[in-house]
Amino acid sequence: MEEKGQKISVITLGCAKNVVDSEVLLGQLKLANAIVVDDVRHADVAVINTCGFIDTAKQESIDAIIEAVELKNKGRLKRVVVMGCLSERYSKELAIEIPDVDAYVGSNKIAEVLVELGVDFKRELLGERSLTSPSHFAYLKISEGCDHPCSFCAIPLMRGLHRSKPLEEVLSEARSLASQGVKELIVIAQDSTYYGIDLYGKRRLPELLGELSSVDGIEWIRLMYAYPSKFPLEVLDAMQENPKICRYLDMPVQHASDDVLKSMRRGITNRATRELIATIKTRIPDIAMRTTLIVGYPNETEKDFDVLYDFVKNMQFHRLGVFTYSQEDGTSAHILGDPVSADVKEERKKAIMELQMEISEKRNKSLMGKKLRILVDRIEGGYAVGRTEWDAPEIDQEVFVRNNRNFVVGNFSDVRIVDAVEYDLYAEAVYES
């Protein structure tokens, strides 16, 4: 058991799901009156919430662990506890390679982490979080794990199979977040469209979105990580019926070549993907679609890449990110090796991103002179910086408004676009007459 009065620092790496896990942990610590500090150099105990998704993320996590251990060996820290995906997947290997860590705990095991910290776990208060994001937006995790068999992905190995959070628990957490001043909920999961199947025998995401729209204080609801295969079109009905749901959809398609999609085990074809996107755009004409792609998959030929390039050119996504393929232990694609060179991967990534830059600049230029509503995220260097409903925090573009009036972080404001570049907009305040 830990001594009273010890200072605990929680370091969060990786995705938004890890952010939520850390916030739940911090919520439990603060309810137990533990002393939480931001700077690990001023702490007695370091908790590192790791990511094990791809090589770069793994290395970042390992580097953070090593830095904490060095502080411990210098007498600056008393204990180091490692949690999260990397620890879930490689705890035995890590214990051998970095034995000075006091405990390796897996992902989504908050109670075990608290035991290591000598803090009582309060299950009835599991939905209480200590927000690390700006107080006006928060991530809302509706499920854990994934049932999809994607060949390149190690998430099921780290997070387990799909487990939906009961609808009432999600709503209770949403109400709690709203009571803390949260105005934007960002709905996340490994596959948000799969929500409910395990608990209710059917997909209940559309219903959940409708219920979240009734939560007082919430003004924006943003949907992330929608799997394209068997996408429930009822989600579009929910968007049409509930103005609080942002005209925004994050749908990682990963590729467009039928051969690659088949090898990836994505359960969808190029044609079906195009038809789905066309349906979405027809039903919600003003929607902004974000996607992510993988280039350099083991069997991706130049022809396959050309198909992907043409797909991006034709689909005209509002937002797009590209990952280079990372060979992951334990995945079905691992046996294919990693034959595409790093240079070729980077060339393909660069080509897609340059194309997307042109698409984004053209879209942004079309907004010149238009009045838009933004949510102000921060004040920086003489500007109020915010986002439209078409932009998620931390990954999408921003709107910079000359701060010539008293903008308030967390408030909505009407602005007029006066300039545009590839990935940012510039605006002036709109004064009501």
SEFI-524818 format. One record per residue (C-alpha): residue number from 1; residue in three letters; x, z, y. Coordinates in pm, whole numbers. Layout:
nr->NUM rest->ALA c1->X c3->Z c2->Y
...
***
This chain:
nr->1 rest->MET c1->0 c3->0 c2->0
nr->2 rest->GLU c1->116 c3->-81 c2->348
nr->3 rest->GLU c1->203 c3->182 c2->600
nr->4 rest->LYS c1->-34 c3->247 c2->888
nr->5 rest->GLY c1->44 c3->71 c2->1208
nr->6 rest->GLN c1->232 c3->-222 c2->1063
nr->7 rest->LYS c1->207 c3->-542 c2->1260
nr->8 rest->ILE c1->87 c3->-851 c2->1070
nr->9 rest->SER c1->140 c3->-1213 c2->1172
nr->10 rest->VAL c1->-54 c3->-1497 c2->1005
nr->11 rest->ILE c1->109 c3->-1842 c2->1014
nr->12 rest->THR c1->-128 c3->-2131 c2->935
nr->13 rest->LEU c1->-9 c3->-2472 c2->818
nr->14 rest->GLY c1->-199 c3->-2778 c2->705
nr->15 rest->CYS c1->-562 c3->-2879 c2->741
nr->16 rest->ALA c1->-871 c3->-2734 c2->903
nr->17 rest->LYS c1->-974 c3->-2575 c2->572
nr->18 rest->ASN c1->-661 c3->-2361 c2->594
nr->19 rest->VAL c1->-750 c3->-2274 c2->952
nr->20 rest->VAL c1->-1085 c3->-2139 c2->832
nr->21 rest->ASP c1->-921 c3->-1939 c2->551
nr->22 rest->SER c1->-677 c3->-1784 c2->797
nr->23 rest->GLU c1->-958 c3->-1700 c2->1039
nr->24 rest->VAL c1->-1150 c3->-1526 c2->759
nr->25 rest->LEU c1->-835 c3->-1329 c2->671
nr->26 rest->LEU c1->-779 c3->-1237 c2->1036
nr->27 rest->GLY c1->-1143 c3->-1130 c2->1062
nr->28 rest->GLN c1->-1097 c3->-891 c2->769
nr->29 rest->LEU c1->-773 c3->-756 c2->915
nr->30 rest->LYS c1->-928 c3->-689 c2->1254
nr->31 rest->LEU c1->-1234 c3->-525 c2->1098
nr->32 rest->ALA c1->-990 c3->-293 c2->922
nr->33 rest->ASN c1->-823 c3->-223 c2->1259
nr->34 rest->ALA c1->-498 c3->-378 c2->1145
nr->35 rest->ILE c1->-250 c3->-472 c2->1416
nr->36 rest->VAL c1->-235 c3->-853 c2->1433
nr->37 rest->VAL c1->36 c3->-1026 c2->1637
nr->38 rest->ASP c1->83 c3->-1396 c2->1707
nr->39 rest->ASP c1->462 c3->-1405 c2->1712
nr->40 rest->VAL c1->618 c3->-1349 c2->1368
nr->41 rest->ARG c1->934 c3->-1219 c2->1541
nr->42 rest->HIS c1->733 c3->-918 c2->1659
nr->43 rest->ALA c1->573 c3->-851 c2->1321
nr->44 rest->ASP c1->646 c3->-626 c2->1025
nr->45 rest->VAL c1->464 c3->-848 c2->775
nr->46 rest->ALA c1->438 c3->-1228 c2->771
nr->47 rest->VAL c1->154 c3->-1406 c2->591
nr->48 rest->ILE c1->216 c3->-1779 c2->554
nr->49 rest->ASN c1->-87 c3->-1995 c2->469
nr->50 rest->THR c1->75 c3->-2303 c2->319
nr->51 rest->CYS c1->-17 c3->-2668 c2->265
nr->52 rest->GLY c1->76 c3->-2862 c2->-48
nr->53 rest->PHE c1->-91 c3->-3193 c2->25
nr->54 rest->ILE c1->197 c3->-3439 c2->75
nr->55 rest->ASP c1->576 c3->-3419 c2->85
nr->56 rest->THR c1->606 c3->-3367 c2->461
nr->57 rest->ALA c1->347 c3->-3088 c2->454
nr->58 rest->LYS c1->517 c3->-2924 c2->157
nr->59 rest->GLN c1->851 c3->-2931 c2->337
nr->60 rest->GLU c1->699 c3->-2779 c2->650
nr->61 rest->SER c1->558 c3->-2496 c2->440
nr->62 rest->ILE c1->887 c3->-2439 c2->257
nr->63 rest->ASP c1->1074 c3->-2433 c2->589
nr->64 rest->ALA c1->832 c3->-2171 c2->724
nr->65 rest->ILE c1->878 c3->-1956 c2->412
nr->66 rest->ILE c1->1258 c3->-1978 c2->437
nr->67 rest->GLU c1->1251 c3->-1885 c2->807
nr->68 rest->ALA c1->1037 c3->-1579 c2->732
nr->69 rest->VAL c1->1264 c3->-1474 c2->446
nr->70 rest->GLU c1->1566 c3->-1504 c2->676
nr->71 rest->LEU c1->1393 c3->-1271 c2->922
nr->72 rest->LYS c1->1326 c3->-1031 c2->636
nr->73 rest->ASN c1->1688 c3->-1042 c2->521
nr->74 rest->LYS c1->1796 c3->-962 c2->877
nr->75 rest->GLY c1->1568 c3->-657 c2->876
nr->76 rest->ARG c1->1325 c3->-811 c2->1125
nr->77 rest->LEU c1->1042 c3->-826 c2->868
nr->78 rest->LYS c1->950 c3->-580 c2->597
nr->79 rest->ARG c1->740 c3->-812 c2->381
nr->80 rest->VAL c1->658 c3->-1180 c2->336
nr->81 rest->VAL c1->334 c3->-1289 c2->165
nr->82 rest->VAL c1->268 c3->-1656 c2->87
nr->83 rest->MET c1->-83 c3->-1792 c2->29
nr->84 rest->GLY c1->-258 c3->-2129 c2->29
nr->85 rest->CYS c1->-227 c3->-2460 c2->-151
nr->86 rest->LEU c1->149 c3->-2477 c2->-201
nr->87 rest->SER c1->147 c3->-2128 c2->-345
nr->88 rest->GLU c1->-149 c3->-2212 c2->-569
nr->89 rest->ARG c1->28 c3->-2513 c2->-713
nr->90 rest->TYR c1->392 c3->-2406 c2->-729
nr->91 rest->SER c1->394 c3->-2025 c2->-734
nr->92 rest->LYS c1->619 c3->-2002 c2->-1044
nr->93 rest->GLU c1->868 c3->-2254 c2->-909
nr->94 rest->LEU c1->867 c3->-2094 c2->-565
nr->95 rest->ALA c1->921 c3->-1747 c2->-710
nr->96 rest->ILE c1->1237 c3->-1877 c2->-878
nr->97 rest->GLU c1->1364 c3->-2077 c2->-580
nr->98 rest->ILE c1->1269 c3->-1823 c2->-308
nr->99 rest->PRO c1->1258 c3->-1485 c2->-486
nr->100 rest->ASP c1->1273 c3->-1276 c2->-168
nr->101 rest->VAL c1->905 c3->-1343 c2->-100
nr->102 rest->ASP c1->711 c3->-1029 c2->-187
nr->103 rest->ALA c1->398 c3->-1201 c2->-319
nr->104 rest->TYR c1->273 c3->-1551 c2->-390
nr->105 rest->VAL c1->-106 c3->-1577 c2->-375
nr->106 rest->GLY c1->-310 c3->-1894 c2->-433
nr->107 rest->SER c1->-564 c3->-2073 c2->-216
nr->108 rest->ASN c1->-902 c3->-1925 c2->-125
nr->109 rest->LYS c1->-796 c3->-1582 c2->-253
nr->110 rest->ILE c1->-848 c3->-1370 c2->56
nr->111 rest->ALA c1->-921 c3->-1054 c2->-141
nr->112 rest->GLU c1->-587 c3->-1077 c2->-323
nr->113 rest->VAL c1->-399 c3->-1126 c2->3
nr->114 rest->LEU c1->-567 c3->-819 c2->149
nr->115 rest->VAL c1->-465 c3->-615 c2->-156
nr->116 rest->GLU c1->-105 c3->-718 c2->-91
nr->117 rest->LEU c1->-146 c3->-604 c2->269
nr->118 rest->GLY c1->-303 c3->-274 c2->171
nr->119 rest->VAL c1->-632 c3->-359 c2->341
nr->120 rest->ASP c1->-977 c3->-305 c2->190
nr->121 rest->PHE c1->-1174 c3->-624 c2->133
nr->122 rest->LYS c1->-1525 c3->-621 c2->282
nr->123 rest->ARG c1->-1715 c3->-888 c2->88
nr->124 rest->GLU c1->-2033 c3->-834 c2->290
nr->125 rest->LEU c1->-1840 c3->-936 c2->604
nr->126 rest->LEU c1->-1673 c3->-1243 c2->454
nr->127 rest->GLY c1->-1840 c3->-1474 c2->709
nr->128 rest->GLU c1->-1693 c3->-1283 c2->1002
nr->129 rest->ARG c1->-1399 c3->-1476 c2->1141
nr->130 rest->SER c1->-1143 c3->-1422 c2->1412
nr->131 rest->LEU c1->-1122 c3->-1761 c2->1581
nr->132 rest->THR c1->-783 c3->-1916 c2->1642
nr->133 rest->SER c1->-922 c3->-2233 c2->1799
nr->134 rest->PRO c1->-1052 c3->-2234 c2->2157
nr->135 rest->SER c1->-1367 c3->-2024 c2->2148
nr->136 rest->HIS c1->-1606 c3->-2314 c2->2221
nr->137 rest->PHE c1->-1548 c3->-2502 c2->1895
nr->138 rest->ALA c1->-1498 c3->-2393 c2->1536
nr->139 rest->TYR c1->-1464 c3->-2542 c2->1191
nr->140 rest->LEU c1->-1747 c3->-2468 c2->950
nr->141 rest->LYS c1->-1641 c3->-2501 c2->586
nr->142 rest->ILE c1->-1947 c3->-2571 c2->371
nr->143 rest->SER c1->-1779 c3->-2605 c2->32
nr->144 rest->GLU c1->-1451 c3->-2565 c2->-149
nr->145 rest->GLY c1->-1274 c3->-2789 c2->-399
nr->146 rest->CYS c1->-1352 c3->-3140 c2->-517
nr->147 rest->ASP c1->-1494 c3->-3311 c2->-828
nr->148 rest->HIS c1->-1373 c3->-3663 c2->-747
nr->149 rest->PRO c1->-1099 c3->-3809 c2->-971
nr->150 rest->CYS c1->-896 c3->-3991 c2->-701
nr->151 rest->SER c1->-569 c3->-4088 c2->-864
nr->152 rest->PHE c1->-343 c3->-4002 c2->-570
nr->153 rest->CYS c1->-490 c3->-3666 c2->-476
nr->154 rest->ALA c1->-375 c3->-3323 c2->-587
nr->155 rest->ILE c1->-648 c3->-3130 c2->-403
nr->156 rest->PRO c1->-847 c3->-3045 c2->-721
nr->157 rest->LEU c1->-525 c3->-2903 c2->-868
nr->158 rest->MET c1->-489 c3->-2672 c2->-567
nr->159 rest->ARG c1->-845 c3->-2605 c2->-460
nr->160 rest->GLY c1->-1032 c3->-2641 c2->-789
nr->161 rest->LEU c1->-1362 c3->-2813 c2->-855
nr->162 rest->HIS c1->-1640 c3->-2844 c2->-599
nr->163 rest->ARG c1->-1817 c3->-2521 c2->-505
nr->164 rest->SER c1->-2086 c3->-2529 c2->-236
nr->165 rest->LYS c1->-2144 c3->-2232 c2->-12
nr->166 rest->PRO c1->-2511 c3->-2125 c2->-27
nr->167 rest->LEU c1->-2710 c3->-2278 c2->256
nr->168 rest->GLU c1->-2816 c3->-1944 c2->399
nr->169 rest->GLU c1->-2454 c3->-1824 c2->407
nr->170 rest->VAL c1->-2352 c3->-2136 c2->598
nr->171 rest->LEU c1->-2634 c3->-2083 c2->847
nr->172 rest->SER c1->-2546 c3->-1715 c2->885
nr->173 rest->GLU c1->-2185 c3->-1807 c2->962
nr->174 rest->ALA c1->-2302 c3->-2072 c2->1211
nr->175 rest->ARG c1->-2518 c3->-1815 c2->1390
nr->176 rest->SER c1->-2226 c3->-1572 c2->1398
nr->177 rest->LEU c1->-2001 c3->-1839 c2->1549
nr->178 rest->ALA c1->-2266 c3->-1928 c2->1807
nr->179 rest->SER c1->-2290 c3->-1560 c2->1905
nr->180 rest->GLN c1->-1913 c3->-1573 c2->1978
nr->181 rest->GLY c1->-1965 c3->-1859 c2->2225
nr->182 rest->VAL c1->-1903 c3->-2153 c2->1992
nr->183 rest->LYS c1->-2082 c3->-2467 c2->2112
nr->184 rest->GLU c1->-1941 c3->-2726 c2->1872
nr->185 rest->LEU c1->-1944 c3->-2691 c2->1494
nr->186 rest->ILE c1->-1711 c3->-2919 c2->1299
nr->187 rest->VAL c1->-1848 c3->-2944 c2->946
nr->188 rest->ILE c1->-1569 c3->-2971 c2->688
nr->189 rest->ALA c1->-1523 c3->-2981 c2->312
nr->190 rest->GLN c1->-1318 c3->-3184 c2->69
nr->191 rest->ASP c1->-1627 c3->-3407 c2->47
nr->192 rest->SER c1->-1903 c3->-3295 c2->281
nr->193 rest->THR c1->-2156 c3->-3541 c2->131
nr->194 rest->TYR c1->-2133 c3->-3366 c2->-208
nr->195 rest->TYR c1->-2273 c3->-3046 c2->-60
nr->196 rest->GLY c1->-2540 c3->-2879 c2->-270
nr->197 rest->ILE c1->-2511 c3->-3068 c2->-598
nr->198 rest->ASP c1->-2363 c3->-2775 c2->-789
nr->199 rest->LEU c1->-2605 c3->-2514 c2->-649
nr->200 rest->TYR c1->-2927 c3->-2710 c2->-603
nr->201 rest->GLY c1->-2890 c3->-3012 c2->-830
nr->202 rest->LYS c1->-2900 c3->-3254 c2->-538
nr->203 rest->ARG c1->-2715 c3->-3341 c2->-219
nr->204 rest->ARG c1->-2845 c3->-3118 c2->60
nr->205 rest->LEU c1->-2615 c3->-3215 c2->347
nr->206 rest->PRO c1->-2897 c3->-3384 c2->545
nr->207 rest->GLU c1->-3107 c3->-3069 c2->518
nr->208 rest->LEU c1->-2813 c3->-2850 c2->614
nr->209 rest->LEU c1->-2744 c3->-3061 c2->922
nr->210 rest->GLY c1->-3107 c3->-3027 c2->1026
nr->211 rest->GLU c1->-3094 c3->-2649 c2->983
nr->212 rest->LEU c1->-2770 c3->-2623 c2->1180
nr->213 rest->SER c1->-2935 c3->-2815 c2->1463
nr->214 rest->SER c1->-3181 c3->-2527 c2->1503
nr->215 rest->VAL c1->-2908 c3->-2269 c2->1568
nr->216 rest->ASP c1->-2933 c3->-2146 c2->1928
nr->217 rest->GLY c1->-2619 c3->-2201 c2->2132
nr->218 rest->ILE c1->-2485 c3->-2487 c2->1921
nr->219 rest->GLU c1->-2489 c3->-2816 c2->2114
nr->220 rest->TRP c1->-2265 c3->-3043 c2->1907
nr->221 rest->ILE c1->-2240 c3->-3076 c2->1528
nr->222 rest->ARG c1->-1961 c3->-3301 c2->1405
nr->223 rest->LEU c1->-1940 c3->-3431 c2->1047
nr->224 rest->MET c1->-1600 c3->-3474 c2->882
nr->225 rest->TYR c1->-1474 c3->-3593 c2->543
nr->226 rest->ALA c1->-1770 c3->-3797 c2->422
nr->227 rest->TYR c1->-1690 c3->-3970 c2->92
nr->228 rest->PRO c1->-1802 c3->-4336 c2->97
nr->229 rest->SER c1->-1905 c3->-4363 c2->-268
nr->230 rest->LYS c1->-2275 c3->-4271 c2->-309
nr->231 rest->PHE c1->-2296 c3->-4178 c2->58
nr->232 rest->PRO c1->-2641 c3->-4020 c2->118
nr->233 rest->LEU c1->-2814 c3->-4242 c2->376
nr->234 rest->GLU c1->-3043 c3->-3950 c2->459
nr->235 rest->VAL c1->-2751 c3->-3822 c2->668
nr->236 rest->LEU c1->-2828 c3->-4107 c2->909
nr->237 rest->ASP c1->-3189 c3->-3989 c2->927
nr->238 rest->ALA c1->-3061 c3->-3645 c2->1027
nr->239 rest->MET c1->-2847 c3->-3801 c2->1299
nr->240 rest->GLN c1->-3141 c3->-3996 c2->1435
nr->241 rest->GLU c1->-3371 c3->-3694 c2->1431
nr->242 rest->ASN c1->-3132 c3->-3434 c2->1572
nr->243 rest->PRO c1->-2960 c3->-3512 c2->1905
nr->244 rest->LYS c1->-2720 c3->-3220 c2->1850
nr->245 rest->ILE c1->-2550 c3->-3412 c2->1568
nr->246 rest->CYS c1->-2269 c3->-3612 c2->1724
nr->247 rest->ARG c1->-2275 c3->-3989 c2->1685
nr->248 rest->TYR c1->-1953 c3->-3955 c2->1494
nr->249 rest->LEU c1->-1861 c3->-3992 c2->1129
nr->250 rest->ASP c1->-1527 c3->-3932 c2->961
nr->251 rest->MET c1->-1522 c3->-4138 c2->640
nr->252 rest->PRO c1->-1182 c3->-4177 c2->469
nr->253 rest->VAL c1->-1201 c3->-4516 c2->293
nr->254 rest->GLN c1->-829 c3->-4509 c2->188
nr->255 rest->HIS c1->-809 c3->-4881 c2->106
nr->256 rest->ALA c1->-997 c3->-5213 c2->96
nr->257 rest->SER c1->-839 c3->-5407 c2->-190
nr->258 rest->ASP c1->-1058 c3->-5395 c2->-500
nr->259 rest->ASP c1->-754 c3->-5370 c2->-727
nr->260 rest->VAL c1->-613 c3->-5077 c2->-532
nr->261 rest->LEU c1->-952 c3->-4905 c2->-500
nr->262 rest->LYS c1->-1000 c3->-4934 c2->-876
nr->263 rest->SER c1->-658 c3->-4787 c2->-947
nr->264 rest->MET c1->-725 c3->-4513 c2->-692
nr->265 rest->ARG c1->-1049 c3->-4430 c2->-879
nr->266 rest->ARG c1->-1250 c3->-4436 c2->-558
nr->267 rest->GLY c1->-1576 c3->-4545 c2->-721
nr->268 rest->ILE c1->-1648 c3->-4815 c2->-463
nr->269 rest->THR c1->-1558 c3->-5178 c2->-391
nr->270 rest->ASN c1->-1457 c3->-5366 c2->-77
nr->271 rest->ARG c1->-1799 c3->-5528 c2->-59
nr->272 rest->ALA c1->-1987 c3->-5200 c2->-103
nr->273 rest->THR c1->-1771 c3->-5036 c2->164
nr->274 rest->ARG c1->-1842 c3->-5316 c2->411
nr->275 rest->GLU c1->-2214 c3->-5302 c2->336
nr->276 rest->LEU c1->-2221 c3->-4926 c2->385
nr->277 rest->ILE c1->-2040 c3->-4947 c2->719
nr->278 rest->ALA c1->-2275 c3->-5225 c2->832
nr->279 rest->THR c1->-2574 c3->-5009 c2->740
nr->280 rest->ILE c1->-2435 c3->-4711 c2->929
nr->281 rest->LYS c1->-2369 c3->-4918 c2->1242
nr->282 rest->THR c1->-2715 c3->-5077 c2->1225
nr->283 rest->ARG c1->-2890 c3->-4743 c2->1187
nr->284 rest->ILE c1->-2674 c3->-4562 c2->1447
nr->285 rest->PRO c1->-2555 c3->-4835 c2->1688
nr->286 rest->ASP c1->-2358 c3->-4600 c2->1913
nr->287 rest->ILE c1->-2175 c3->-4421 c2->1632
nr->288 rest->ALA c1->-1797 c3->-4377 c2->1639
nr->289 rest->MET c1->-1642 c3->-4411 c2->1295
nr->290 rest->ARG c1->-1308 c3->-4257 c2->1200
nr->291 rest->THR c1->-1124 c3->-4339 c2->880
nr->292 rest->THR c1->-792 c3->-4276 c2->709
nr->293 rest->LEU c1->-594 c3->-4519 c2->496
nr->294 rest->ILE c1->-309 c3->-4504 c2->246
nr->295 rest->VAL c1->-43 c3->-4775 c2->246
nr->296 rest->GLY c1->229 c3->-4820 c2->-12
nr->297 rest->TYR c1->20 c3->-4715 c2->-312
nr->298 rest->PRO c1->219 c3->-4802 c2->-630
nr->299 rest->ASN c1->30 c3->-5121 c2->-715
nr->300 rest->GLU c1->-29 c3->-5234 c2->-355
nr->301 rest->THR c1->100 c3->-5591 c2->-328
nr->302 rest->GLU c1->149 c3->-5790 c2->-9
nr->303 rest->LYS c1->-184 c3->-5957 c2->-88
nr->304 rest->ASP c1->-352 c3->-5617 c2->-121
nr->305 rest->PHE c1->-207 c3->-5512 c2->212
nr->306 rest->ASP c1->-331 c3->-5833 c2->375
nr->307 rest->VAL c1->-681 c3->-5749 c2->250
nr->308 rest->LEU c1->-650 c3->-5403 c2->405
nr->309 rest->TYR c1->-521 c3->-5545 c2->734
nr->310 rest->ASP c1->-810 c3->-5793 c2->757
nr->311 rest->PHE c1->-1054 c3->-5515 c2->671
nr->312 rest->VAL c1->-931 c3->-5302 c2->962
nr->313 rest->LYS c1->-943 c3->-5603 c2->1193
nr->314 rest->ASN c1->-1303 c3->-5680 c2->1094
nr->315 rest->MET c1->-1441 c3->-5328 c2->1080
nr->316 rest->GLN c1->-1315 c3->-5231 c2->1427
nr->317 rest->PHE c1->-1301 c3->-4857 c2->1361
nr->318 rest->HIS c1->-1308 c3->-4636 c2->1667
nr->319 rest->ARG c1->-1050 c3->-4396 c2->1524
nr->320 rest->LEU c1->-803 c3->-4451 c2->1242
nr->321 rest->GLY c1->-509 c3->-4275 c2->1079
nr->322 rest->VAL c1->-261 c3->-4404 c2->819
nr->323 rest->PHE c1->-70 c3->-4212 c2->553
nr->324 rest->THR c1->217 c3->-4355 c2->353
nr->325 rest->TYR c1->171 c3->-4295 c2->-19
nr->326 rest->SER c1->322 c3->-3972 c2->-148
nr->327 rest->GLN c1->376 c3->-3940 c2->-522
nr->328 rest->GLU c1->222 c3->-3611 c2->-636
nr->329 rest->ASP c1->294 c3->-3422 c2->-957
nr->330 rest->GLY c1->-5 c3->-3385 c2->-1188
nr->331 rest->THR c1->-206 c3->-3673 c2->-1042
nr->332 rest->SER c1->-307 c3->-3970 c2->-1255
nr->333 rest->ALA c1->-118 c3->-4208 c2->-1024
nr->334 rest->HIS c1->208 c3->-4022 c2->-1088
nr->335 rest->ILE c1->278 c3->-4229 c2->-1401
nr->336 rest->LEU c1->276 c3->-4545 c2->-1185
nr->337 rest->GLY c1->595 c3->-4431 c2->-1019
nr->338 rest->ASP c1->667 c3->-4498 c2->-653
nr->339 rest->PRO c1->790 c3->-4860 c2->-647
nr->340 rest->VAL c1->707 c3->-4947 c2->-285
nr->341 rest->SER c1->1009 c3->-4866 c2->-72
nr->342 rest->ALA c1->991 c3->-4622 c2->217
nr->343 rest->ASP c1->1083 c3->-4902 c2->458
nr->344 rest->VAL c1->797 c3->-5123 c2->336
nr->345 rest->LYS c1->554 c3->-4832 c2->358
nr->346 rest->GLU c1->658 c3->-4765 c2->716
nr->347 rest->GLU c1->633 c3->-5135 c2->807
nr->348 rest->ARG c1->279 c3->-5151 c2->670
nr->349 rest->LYS c1->182 c3->-4833 c2->847
nr->350 rest->LYS c1->325 c3->-4965 c2->1174
nr->351 rest->ALA c1->137 c3->-5295 c2->1138
nr->352 rest->ILE c1->-197 c3->-5120 c2->1087
nr->353 rest->MET c1->-138 c3->-4877 c2->1373
nr->354 rest->GLU c1->-39 c3->-5155 c2->1613
nr->355 rest->LEU c1->-358 c3->-5338 c2->1522
nr->356 rest->GLN c1->-560 c3->-5022 c2->1572
nr->357 rest->MET c1->-393 c3->-4964 c2->1909
nr->358 rest->GLU c1->-524 c3->-5303 c2->2025
nr->359 rest->ILE c1->-872 c3->-5224 c2->1895
nr->360 rest->SER c1->-873 c3->-4883 c2->2061
nr->361 rest->GLU c1->-748 c3->-5016 c2->2395
nr->362 rest->LYS c1->-1020 c3->-5283 c2->2399
nr->363 rest->ARG c1->-1287 c3->-5025 c2->2319
nr->364 rest->ASN c1->-1157 c3->-4790 c2->2587
nr->365 rest->LYS c1->-1143 c3->-5064 c2->2852
nr->366 rest->SER c1->-1511 c3->-5138 c2->2781
nr->367 rest->LEU c1->-1593 c3->-4783 c2->2896
nr->368 rest->MET c1->-1460 c3->-4839 c2->3249
nr->369 rest->GLY c1->-1717 c3->-4734 c2->3507
nr->370 rest->LYS c1->-1944 c3->-4565 c2->3253
nr->371 rest->LYS c1->-2074 c3->-4212 c2->3290
nr->372 rest->LEU c1->-1998 c3->-3994 c2->2988
nr->373 rest->ARG c1->-2055 c3->-3632 c2->2892
nr->374 rest->ILE c1->-1747 c3->-3436 c2->2792
nr->375 rest->LEU c1->-1674 c3->-3092 c2->2655
nr->376 rest->VAL c1->-1385 c3->-2938 c2->2848
nr->377 rest->ASP c1->-1114 c3->-2812 c2->2611
nr->378 rest->ARG c1->-844 c3->-2698 c2->2854
nr->379 rest->ILE c1->-702 c3->-2714 c2->3208
nr->380 rest->GLU c1->-358 c3->-2872 c2->3218
nr->381 rest->GLY c1->-133 c3->-3002 c2->3495
nr->382 rest->GLY c1->-402 c3->-3064 c2->3754
nr->383 rest->TYR c1->-644 c3->-3211 c2->3499
nr->384 rest->ALA c1->-944 c3->-3088 c2->3312
nr->385 rest->VAL c1->-900 c3->-3224 c2->2960
nr->386 rest->GLY c1->-1203 c3->-3281 c2->2742
nr->387 rest->ARG c1->-1365 c3->-3492 c2->2473
nr->388 rest->THR c1->-1673 c3->-3705 c2->2431
nr->389 rest->GLU c1->-1902 c3->-3668 c2->2131
nr->390 rest->TRP c1->-1703 c3->-3959 c2->1980
nr->391 rest->ASP c1->-1385 c3->-3753 c2->1957
nr->392 rest->ALA c1->-1287 c3->-3467 c2->1730
nr->393 rest->PRO c1->-1045 c3->-3202 c2->1858
nr->394 rest->GLU c1->-675 c3->-3224 c2->1773
nr->395 rest->ILE c1->-691 c3->-3566 c2->1607
nr->396 rest->ASP c1->-876 c3->-3801 c2->1845
nr->397 rest->GLN c1->-827 c3->-3914 c2->2202
nr->398 rest->GLU c1->-903 c3->-3712 c2->2515
nr->399 rest->VAL c1->-1049 c3->-3759 c2->2860
nr->400 rest->PHE c1->-837 c3->-3650 c2->3157
nr->401 rest->VAL c1->-1031 c3->-3562 c2->3473
nr->402 rest->ARG c1->-862 c3->-3482 c2->3803
nr->403 rest->ASN c1->-938 c3->-3114 c2->3848
nr->404 rest->ASN c1->-1074 c3->-3134 c2->4202
nr->405 rest->ARG c1->-1358 c3->-2902 c2->4128
nr->406 rest->ASN c1->-1392 c3->-2584 c2->3929
nr->407 rest->PHE c1->-1414 c3->-2709 c2->3572
nr->408 rest->VAL c1->-1468 c3->-2437 c2->3313
nr->409 rest->VAL c1->-1317 c3->-2453 c2->2966
nr->410 rest->GLY c1->-1596 c3->-2465 c2->2709
nr->411 rest->ASN c1->-1851 c3->-2617 c2->2946
nr->412 rest->PHE c1->-1999 c3->-2965 c2->2937
nr->413 rest->SER c1->-1954 c3->-3194 c2->3234
nr->414 rest->ASP c1->-2056 c3->-3546 c2->3336
nr->415 rest->VAL c1->-1766 c3->-3773 c2->3431
nr->416 rest->ARG c1->-1713 c3->-4138 c2->3516
nr->417 rest->ILE c1->-1435 c3->-4336 c2->3348
nr->418 rest->VAL c1->-1192 c3->-4485 c2->3604
nr->419 rest->ASP c1->-900 c3->-4587 c2->3382
nr->420 rest->ALA c1->-824 c3->-4638 c2->3016
nr->421 rest->VAL c1->-519 c3->-4674 c2->2792
nr->422 rest->GLU c1->-482 c3->-4717 c2->2417
nr->423 rest->TYR c1->-570 c3->-4364 c2->2315
nr->424 rest->ASP c1->-682 c3->-4181 c2->2629
nr->425 rest->LEU c1->-937 c3->-4209 c2->2907
nr->426 rest->TYR c1->-914 c3->-4105 c2->3273
nr->427 rest->ALA c1->-1217 c3->-4002 c2->3471
nr->428 rest->GLU c1->-1355 c3->-3851 c2->3787
nr->429 rest->ALA c1->-1617 c3->-3584 c2->3817
nr->430 rest->VAL c1->-1975 c3->-3696 c2->3874
nr->431 rest->TYR c1->-2138 c3->-3497 c2->4149
nr->432 rest->GLU c1->-2512 c3->-3458 c2->4132
nr->433 rest->SER c1->-2690 c3->-3551 c2->4455
***
